[in-house]
Each structure stands twice: as structure tokens, then as C-alpha cells.
Amino acid sequence: MQVIDPRDTRRFKHTRIGVWDVYEERRAKYYIPGSSIRETYGKIIESIPYVVQMLRDVLSIRRSWLLLSAFFVVEVLSSLVPAISIWYSGQLLRLVETAMETRTVNTTALIHVAVGHLTCQVTTRLLHYARNTIVIPMNISIKRFYAERVLHEVVRLDLPTYEDSNISRQFASALSSSGSSIAWKAIQASTSSAMTVISVVFQLSILFTILWEQQDGFLLIVLGSSRSIFQWYSTQKSMARPSVWGANTTNKDYIRMRGLKGLCDALSHRKELVAGNLGEYITEQYHELAQSIGDDAGDFFDLHKLHFMKKHLGFMSILNGVMHELPQIILILRVIQKPMTLPLALASLYLIDRTSSSLIFENFSPYQSGTLVAQLADVRALYEVKNVQNKVVDGRESFPENMQSLKSGIPVEFRNVSFRYPGAEKYALRDVSFKIGAGQLCVIVGTNGSGKSTILKLVSRIYDPTEGTILIDDRDIKTLKLADLRNAMSILFQDYTHFPLSIHENIALGNPTLANDGDKVREAARLASAEEFIDDLPGGFNTYIKRVDEGHIMDPITHGDFIDPPSTHSTGDHHVTISGLSGGQMQRLAVSRTFMRSFISGSDSSVGMMLFDEPSAALDPKAEYDLFDTLREWRGEKTLIFSTHRFGNLTRHADLILYLDESVQEEGTHDELMMKGGSYATNWNLQARPYM
Ligand SMILES: Nc1ncnc2c1ncn2[C@@H]1O[C@H](COP(=O)(O)OP(=O)(O)OP(=O)(O)O)[C@@H](O)[C@H]1O
């Protein structure tokens, strides 16, 4: 993955386009005539092992042998037809010549030429059709094949790796599923390049044979071919892009303007926009900002296009026009000298026009899907994602040594642990040490941002400590196999999310081994007080909370907008989609998922530790009471660690309370800490006062 360092001016050129700062790598990666050919071929050679692997993979897809062979046959035929057509044009030229000399027309030959021309046209259309019937199914199969592979690569990434913007960009470019698949584009680009060579060689040799015998033949050949070569050259030049480039803006007004637009566009802000009467304010502010920035405030791609166009409107495009007219001028001069040669001149001109436009087409076609080198580089990127290493390195030791040891919970110890989030300057935790015994109930309290959630993320190895050691069952957490560790615990995050799946699956994913067990899912929901409201939903447990892109509709106004899911699935009780649930209902669902993991598998349960981050924040008092009542029953059997702001229900029963503020400030039971009269006692009294 390339990283752009704007300070590296030797490598990156800076251009200001409107409000945008554009950084382009000075050395171009793709082929530009005049640039190092060795470098270009070097890149192609580097990509060969990846391309070979890709071909092997593609050929392992069912029916792909057949489709690929058919595709190559069609491509070879398509590359020969233009040359055959030019050959017929040459025959026509000969007929005109003979007619002028003998004043007779060879009708049979004329019909022959006409039929030949027509056949070429029809064949071109048929080949085009045949190509589409091969290309589309091939593309669909290859895309499906790689979609599965990509899912496999994405799913294995841990949070710090996934959060890394360089890695996510690498994945985004390698795994882009829009349009054709990378593999298929590369196959097409390679074939297209090979066919271009065949086609150009054939066409030019036929043109050469035909025009060579004519008066000014050599000049016409040179002009005809150089016209297309020149046009190809200038197009390559204008289409070549540096391999690494990036654009950013630091314009405060523009960033604010985009922020205001984002506020209007996103559904998630609409509630506050409406309730806060923000419409008028936003319109005014947006207008003022737009006026002050002026035309510089454009979308990057629009401004870049404009900049690019101005840059390339120059000498080359004028010369291009001149080259286009030269054959005509020469032929006109010839006709002026010898008026009798007019028909021959017209036929020659027609021939030159045909050849050059067909040659130009041949040379442009690889660009429709990007250059060959670019496509091969993409294939390489596609295969290199599997080399991305996770930042949280897996341990080697199995855990636990025997399942029986989990039955009374798992002891946890922090030894001088400090932690800084990736990219953050400030420590979230500093020199934290504590010990939680097996089966104990520990409650972590503290102000906002004091590090409570961070402790839970470290215990579950979502992140690793920057300094210090965490011991699980007296063993360094880093030595344990990650899968085993996570099997042994159940965690409810503060910022839990629900998946775009049915409610049944949302709960069942807490314990995928029991995913098809409807009774267990229902039991988990009951324990979390969610069963009743789920049953009241239109589709019960089959209700979808949100769905990912369902259905398309094409009309002249919306052009492929999505159909609103509820309108397409409002019948029956399967896959009914609802647009929302209350905050408390959402939380009950999240708790159900956690219960599914830890309780439902009963004696088979491998869970010895449960972590809850603010599990009752959105619950009503009754639901909160029931939840903690259920959880307390598991004390002595599972280690329970809670992070919470609500002291009352939990802390009084806790074996250990940690009062946190970057590090552990106070530690003990409720009674001990109340006696101490420190921050815990102050906060307890603050919460209790309204009820006294
Ligand atoms: N992903 C992150 N990247 C960078 N900093 C983070 C990240 N998550 C949390 N922090 C910072 O780490 C510190 C501790 O955050 P943490 O979420 O652990 O606090 P908390 O005690 O759980 O807070 P709250 O009571 O508000 O939930 C805070 O200063 C927070 O801003």
C-alpha cells in the first residue's frame, strides 16, 4: 500500500486545483510513450505470478474453460474482420482504377466486393453479440467467485487492522466489486492488447499492399498510418495517470460547507434538523460559504477534469487536426494536377479514413477498461490482501486446559497496564493494576472517558496493551489462542450494533452453533425481557430491523433507486422489515444476543467470563432490575465484569469495585469505599440524594 507524504517533494508533485491540494507521484506507473519501457515491462513481469494464480482460480470455476475458449475465438475473429474489410476496400479501389483505364465495370467483381463488405459488417455485429453472451455470464461467475474469497479475507481482520486507513484503502481498491471484477478486467485487457497487435499488423500490411502501387502511395501510407499512430500517442499521453495520487482539502469554509450538506443529507440527522428548526440557518450559512469560496468550491473530480482539459488543450491537439487533414490536401493537389484521378482519389481517401478510424478504435479499446499494466497491478493488489497481517497477533496455547476449570469462572489480572489507542497521543489507561478472582462480580465505575470500556476491550483482546501484561487464568493473554479466548467469554459492548439480518439471527449470532435452534433463541430473548415485544412485531422473530440493498426500480426520475423494502415485503410473516425499535428494545435485543452465548448452551457452555459495558443504559428500572437479578445468579460460576455509571443495583453486590480515572483511583467493596469517603462515596451520594 502506497502512502502519500506531501513533504516528500522529490517523489510527489503538488498542484492546487480549486480548494484541493493534489499530490501526484512524479514517476508514472503506467506506460507513457517516452517513459521507461523497461520499468513498464518490469511491472508486467512482477505481476505474472499473480496473473498465473488468477488464471488458475478462474479456470477452477465451473464452465469457465468453455466460456474462456469461446471468448478467445471470438476475440481473434473480431480482430481479423477489420483487416478483411480493408482488403475488400482495396479491391474496390482496384475496380475504380480498372474502370478508369478500361471504361468498363466488372460487375461480378463489384458484387463480390459488395457482398464481402456486407458480410464483414454482419459478422462484426454477430461477433459483438456472441461476445456479450460470453462476457456477461463469465463476469457474473468470476465476480461471485471473488466475492466469496474477499469475504473470507475481510472477515479475518481484527479491529485495529480494519481501522487502519491505509489497510482499509488497500482493501477498498483491491476488493471493489463495482462493474466488472478485477480478474475479468485483467483478462479482457490482456486479450485486448494481444488482439490489438494482431489487428494492427494485419490492417497496416493490407493498407501497405493496396496503396504501395498507387501514385503517391508511399506518402499516403505514411500519412494514413502516422495519423492513427499520432492520435493513439496523444490519447495515451492524456489518459496516463500517475500510479499514486491523492487529493485533500484544508479549506475550512469548504469543509464546513460539506459538513452542512452532510447534515442535510443523512437520515440520522433529520430528527435534530427538524426539531431544531435548522433548515433556514443551514441554507443561509451554505449560501454565504458558497459565495465566499466561489468557483473553487467544486467537487474534486469536476475541477480536476477541467484542469486536465485546459492542460491538454495545446499544441498536440492542433497538430492532431492538421494530421487529420493532410491526406485530403495531398489528394486534392493530385486531382488539381490530373482531374481524371478524382474517383481514384476519393476511393483512396475512403480507404485511409477507414483504416485509421479502425486502427484508432483498436488502440483505444484497451483504455475503455484501463491500461494493461493498471489491470495487472490491480490483480496483484487483489491477491496481496491475503498477506495483510492482523495487528493483534494470535497466541499458540489452547485455552482452557480443561473445560471443567471454566465452571467456576476465569480469574483476570492487570499488571501495570497502559494503553493508547492507535494514532492517539493521550493514554486512555495508565499503569492500571488489579486482580479479579474466578467467579467474582467486578464493577468498574468512573467518569466519562475514564477508561472503563477500554478495560473490557483489552480483556477481550480487541486491542493489546501498549505497556504491561494481562493475565487470564494466570497466563499471559497474548500466549492464548484468540479463538479459544473469545469462546470463553461473552461481551456486550456499549456501542453494540444490530446486523442487517432477521431478529432471530441477530440473537442467534451470539452462539452460531445453536443458530437454528428457535427454542434457544426464544429463551435468550425471554431472559433479556425481549420476547414479548418481538412477538408483537409484524414478522415476530423473522422481522428484519434493516436490510441491505433490497430491490431496484428504474424510472426516468429516480434511475435505479431502491424500492422501499417494506412495500415489497409486506405480505406473510417472512422477512418483514421494520424501520426502527426503541432504544430500550434495541438494548434488550443486544442483551439477548449476549445471553444466547453464555446461558443457552447450558452445560455445554464454554463461557467462563461475561463482560458488560453499560448493559442497562437504555433500560427502564424494572428491566434493569430483572437483568441484574438474572446476572447475579451466575456469580460464583462465571466472572462478571461490568462497566457502568449506575451505581445502585450492582455495586452493592460487587466483590470488587474499581473507581477509574485513567488509572485505578479506589478499589474495594461498596462498604469499604463508602467508609473511605473518596470519589466513589461522593458519586454514590450524588446518585442516592434524589431518593432520600
Ligand atoms: N477508538 C478510539 N480512538 C481513540 N481514542 C479513544 C477511542 N475510544 C476511546 N478513546 C479515548 O480513550 C479514553 C477512554 O475511553 P473509554 O471509552 O474507555 O471511556 P469510558 O470510561 O468507557 O467512557 P464513558 O463513560 O463515556 O463510556 C477517552 O479519552 C476516549 O476519548
The ligand as an ORCA input file, in Angstrom:
! r2SCAN-3c Opt
* xyz 0 1
  N     -11.280      4.371     19.228
  C     -10.682      5.317     19.962
  N      -9.661      6.028     19.434
  C      -9.036      6.972     20.149
  N      -9.359      7.300     21.416
  C     -10.368      6.628     22.004
  C     -11.084      5.614     21.305
  N     -12.033      5.127     22.121
  C     -11.912      5.813     23.285
  N     -10.920      6.703     23.207
  C     -10.460      7.598     24.275
  O      -9.976      6.799     25.329
  C     -10.375      7.333     26.588
  C     -11.129      6.270     27.383
  O     -12.301      5.938     26.678
  P     -13.358      4.863     27.199
  O     -14.329      4.637     26.118
  O     -12.634      3.697     27.735
  O     -14.029      5.665     28.396
  P     -15.275      5.264     29.298
  O     -14.820      5.395     30.719
  O     -15.839      3.963     28.890
  O     -16.264      6.470     28.965
  P     -17.878      6.531     29.019
  O     -18.275      6.527     30.444
  O     -18.180      7.840     28.388
  O     -18.385      5.360     28.258
  C     -11.209      8.571     26.299
  O     -10.372      9.710     26.452
  C     -11.601      8.405     24.849
  O     -11.691      9.666     24.220
*
